[in-house]
Amino acid sequence: MPDAGPDRATARKAIALLTGAAGFTEHRPPPSPLPPDGPLGWAGYDAARERASARTGEEESVLYGTGVVGDRACVLLSFEFGFLGGSLGRQTGDRLAAAYELALARRLPLVALVATGGSRMQEGMIALTQLQRVAAASVRLRAAGLPQIAVVRDPTTGGGWATVGAGADVVLALPGAQVGFAGSRVRPPDADPYAYSAEGQFEAGQVDAVVPADELTAAVTHWLRALGPHEDLPAAPVPRALSVAGAPVPRALSAAGAGTGAGAGTGAGAAKGSGAGTGPGAGTPSAADSGPAVPLPETGREAVARARDPRRPRAEAYLADYFAVRLPLHGDRSGSTDPGLLCGFGLRGDGQPVAYVAQCGTPTRPAGYRAAARTIRLADRLGVPVLTLVDTPGAANDAEAERAGAGAAIADTFAAVAAARVPVTTLVIGEGGSGGALALAAPDNTHVTVDSYFSVIAPELAAAILKRPPSETGATADQLRLRPQDLVDLGFARSIVG
C-alpha cells in the first residue's frame, strides 16, 4: 500500500481541523483479534501492520468518536491513509460499523473524513465484504432520519468512495483531491485524470462542493445546522415578491379578492408557518412594500409578457432575499447537472432551515428533475420543510433530453413531491409551463406573484395545435385563464403574494 504523502493531513489532524479547541473524544470497538497474518494467512501481513502502526501511531486505518464542529455535536470518523493506504480490512469494518451505531444510539449526525485506497487485498473477500457492513449501517442511520456528511480527502478511491464517500447525503471535497472508484493504478492508461479529481467529480454532479481547507469548518457547521436532526419544523414561509424593473409589487391578495384588482390581503387559507420570516430581507418591511401597487395583468397576453420580461427577478434574486446562508446540492448523482435548476438547503435569518428547489427560467433538463427529487427526498427524510420556486417555459424537449430520460425524471419529481411528509411551499415567480413546471408545485400550497402565469400549454403552441393564426394567440391566452387572478379563482393558487 502507498505511504501517506507529506502534504496529506493525518486522520487526527483532519479531525482537529474541524473540532479545534472543542476537542474530540475517541471511541474504540470491543477487541476482535485477527488470526496470524490475517484471515488469509498472508505472509508478512502482521509485520506490515506493525510497521504501519509504528509509523502512524494508529491501531487501524480508521479512528472514530464524538466531537463538536462549530456549535454542533456529531460523530466523526477519519481515515488514516498512512496506515496501509487507508484500506478497509475487517477491523476497519468493526470501527466503521461502530461509528454508525454510535451516531444512531446518540441520535447525532455523522461526519466522515475519507482518505482511502479501497479494500485491503491482504484480507481478500473478508475485506471486500466490509463494504456490505458499511452500507447496512448507513441504511440504518438513514432510516432513523440522521444526516451523513462526507469530506473526501486525497485520495478517496475504491470501495471507500463507493460507500462512506459517495453514499453520504452531502459530499464535500478538498481541492485537488483524487476522487473516484478506480484508483490511479487500476485505470485505463489513457484515462483522463481530471475525471478522477474533486473538480471533475463536481463538474459531473457527483460532489456537492469543492471546499478549501480553511473554509471547511464553517461549511460543515452550516451543513450540520441545516440538516439537523430537527423536530417539528414549521412550513417554509412564502417568499415576498420582488419588484419588477424597480416597480414595487402589491401585498398578498386573498382568494376572495384576487379577481377584483390589486387590493391588499393576506391570502385566505395561507399555510401554517407561511407568514413573513426574519431572514435578511425576507418578509421585512421595505420601500417597495409601502409603495403603490402594481396592477394585475388585464389579459392573458399581458400576463405572459410580464413573466417573460427579462427584467423580472429570477430565482437567484429570490433565494438571496430569502436566505442568510445557502448550501447548494450539486448534480443528479448520475453524471449530469442542470445549471437552470438550483437545489440545496438554506438557513434563514432566524436560523430556520429550509430546503429549496428553484427553476431559473430555462427549460428544465432531466438532470435538474433528478436533482430536485434527490433534494426533496433528503429534506423529507430529515424533516426539513421545502420551498420550490417555479419558473420554466417547460421541460427540455430536445432529443438529448429524451435520451436522458425526461419522462422518467419528471415522473420521479412528481412522486417525490406527492410522497413528501414535510410541508412543501411553492411560489410561481415567472413562467409556469405545463407539466415541466407542475412537477415542482405543491398541490395544496402554491402561491403566485403578480408577474407570473401558469398554463396547461404555452399560448403559441395551443394556437398552433388548434390551427389558429398567430394573430389569435392573445385570445387563446385569455381562453386558457392563465393570469395570477385566474389561478386563484380556479383554486390552483392560494394567493397572489406581495
Secondary structure as GFF3:
##gff-version 3
##sequence-region A 1 498
A	DSSP	alpha_helix	11	19	.	.	.	ID=ss1
A	DSSP	three_ten_helix	20	22	.	.	.	ID=ss2
A	DSSP	beta_strand	24	27	.	.	.	ID=ss3
A	DSSP	alpha_helix	45	56	.	.	.	ID=ss4
A	DSSP	beta_strand	62	69	.	.	.	ID=ss5
A	DSSP	beta_strand	72	79	.	.	.	ID=ss6
A	DSSP	three_ten_helix	84	86	.	.	.	ID=ss7
A	DSSP	alpha_helix	90	106	.	.	.	ID=ss8
A	DSSP	beta_strand	110	116	.	.	.	ID=ss9
A	DSSP	three_ten_helix	121	123	.	.	.	ID=ss10
A	DSSP	alpha_helix	124	128	.	.	.	ID=ss11
A	DSSP	alpha_helix	130	143	.	.	.	ID=ss12
A	DSSP	beta_strand	148	157	.	.	.	ID=ss13
A	DSSP	alpha_helix	158	160	.	.	.	ID=ss14
A	DSSP	pi_helix	161	165	.	.	.	ID=ss15
A	DSSP	beta_strand	170	173	.	.	.	ID=ss16
A	DSSP	beta_strand	179	180	.	.	.	ID=ss17
A	DSSP	three_ten_helix	193	196	.	.	.	ID=ss18
A	DSSP	alpha_helix	198	203	.	.	.	ID=ss19
A	DSSP	beta_strand	209	210	.	.	.	ID=ss20
A	DSSP	three_ten_helix	213	215	.	.	.	ID=ss21
A	DSSP	alpha_helix	216	227	.	.	.	ID=ss22
A	DSSP	three_ten_helix	258	260	.	.	.	ID=ss23
A	DSSP	alpha_helix	287	290	.	.	.	ID=ss24
A	DSSP	alpha_helix	300	307	.	.	.	ID=ss25
A	DSSP	alpha_helix	315	322	.	.	.	ID=ss26
A	DSSP	beta_strand	325	329	.	.	.	ID=ss27
A	DSSP	beta_strand	341	347	.	.	.	ID=ss28
A	DSSP	beta_strand	353	359	.	.	.	ID=ss29
A	DSSP	alpha_helix	366	382	.	.	.	ID=ss30
A	DSSP	beta_strand	386	392	.	.	.	ID=ss31
A	DSSP	alpha_helix	399	403	.	.	.	ID=ss32
A	DSSP	alpha_helix	406	419	.	.	.	ID=ss33
A	DSSP	beta_strand	424	433	.	.	.	ID=ss34
A	DSSP	alpha_helix	434	438	.	.	.	ID=ss35
A	DSSP	beta_strand	446	448	.	.	.	ID=ss36
A	DSSP	beta_strand	453	455	.	.	.	ID=ss37
A	DSSP	alpha_helix	459	465	.	.	.	ID=ss38
A	DSSP	three_ten_helix	470	472	.	.	.	ID=ss39
A	DSSP	alpha_helix	473	480	.	.	.	ID=ss40
A	DSSP	alpha_helix	484	489	.	.	.	ID=ss41
A	DSSP	beta_strand	495	496	.	.	.	ID=ss42
###
